[in-house]
């Protein structure tokens, strides 16, 4: 397609030269610096993407570490019910406790149930009139039109006003029965049907008992540890901090205890995430660049299939972070944080992760991954729980304002807080390298500035190439004109010589 903004070139007047092909070949050589620059730019983009993958992995590890920073995470309470037919546990609460609960009555909604009708739900009704539906939220008038309204349309009208009234309706065509109920439970919930005239059209259409057109719900009633009767408008209640759902009448015991299995899982997750970091960072930092594969130019991609491009680029982008100091430095910092003993008030307290069964694998090929002696870990949690908790959660009041205080603070911090601060420091280094994702931060980051410079060089080279191409066309145009002139002169001389 022609470029309407570019120069208009008329070539090939003499027919002696294929100008476009010649200039295209000449420009291939001229484009080599630009192609090299574009490959460098693509490689830098890949490098930034790989840094971001490392950054994401660090964030995931920090999240696992964060689960071990606070004492509250070690004091998770898990509750159970001795009789799920009486009550179910929704959440465990915050403190260990035992509660005996006697449920006398469940909270219920207000409801009106009609008697069987034989009319089809889609057939027009023969009775008309207005009725007022009242619930806990308010009232709404429903109009029933003889010969037009159907059982289905009446139910729909009631439900369309449900937000206003707090009353919902349903009709079971197989049983021929209408069900009206409040959208809430408790003694404050209600369903009332009031006719707008002498005839209660709704009662007639759905065969309702006219003596049962006003109903209220009931509160749940229960006792805890022999207390006075407690009432609730819902069946979801809190008993000594434990959230439960009442299911039926009877007795049940709620047992809430510290869930130490949760801490075991958090520690295992922490070790797993750490090993993922070690594996990813070590592999990435030791993968060498394949010099036989470079980023493809647009022209090179044109001769390959999508699958071939994918396979090529997979090899070409390998080694972007080979021997990268940010990766190796991060691993070194994390290992240092894990190996430093905790400064505790007593020499007899736990100071090292190895004392609770977390050690470095002896195989050097594992690059310092951790492993867990689960029996030793469980023994420490069962018998030295408070020390295990302090090993991870101990805090420090020492300010990080001098090299000496930084070192002191580092020793005083529990392993979780220590690692959290170290990971955050490393993440800040990644941010300086790649930015945070916004345009501004990318430009201010190391790679952002590098990409900006490459982009400027790309623009400069594009302009330079356009100028070179224009000069080539001018030169070839002049050459063609000269050839045409020579051809004309030759023809004239030939004719003068009697040719």
Buried (B, 14 or more C-beta within 10 A) or exposed (E): EEEEEEEEBEBBEBEEBEBEEEBEEBBEEBBEEBBEBBBBBBBBBBBBEBBBEBBEBBEEBBBBBBBBBBEEBBBBBBBEBEBEEBBBBBEBBBEBBEBBBBBEBBBBBBBBBBEEBEBEBEEBBEBBBBBBBBBBBEBBEBBBBEEEBBBBBBBEBBBEBBEEBBBBBEBEEEEBBBBBBBBBBBBBBBBBBBBBEEBBBBBBBBBBEEEEBEBBBBBBBBBBEEEEEBBBBBBBBEBBBBBBBBBBBEBBBBBBBBBBEBBBEBBBBBBEBBBBBBBBBBEBBBBEBEEEBBBBBEEBBEEEEEEEBEEBBEEBBBBBBEEBEBBBBBBEBBBEBBEBEBBBEEEEBBBBBBBBBBBBBEEEEBBBBBBBBEEBBBEBBEEBBEBBBBBBBBBBEBEEEEEEEEEBBBBBBBBBBBBBBBBEEBBEBBBBBBBEEEEEBBEBBEBBEBBBEBEEBBEEBEEEBEEBBEEBBEEBBEBBEEBBEEEEEEEEEEEEEEE
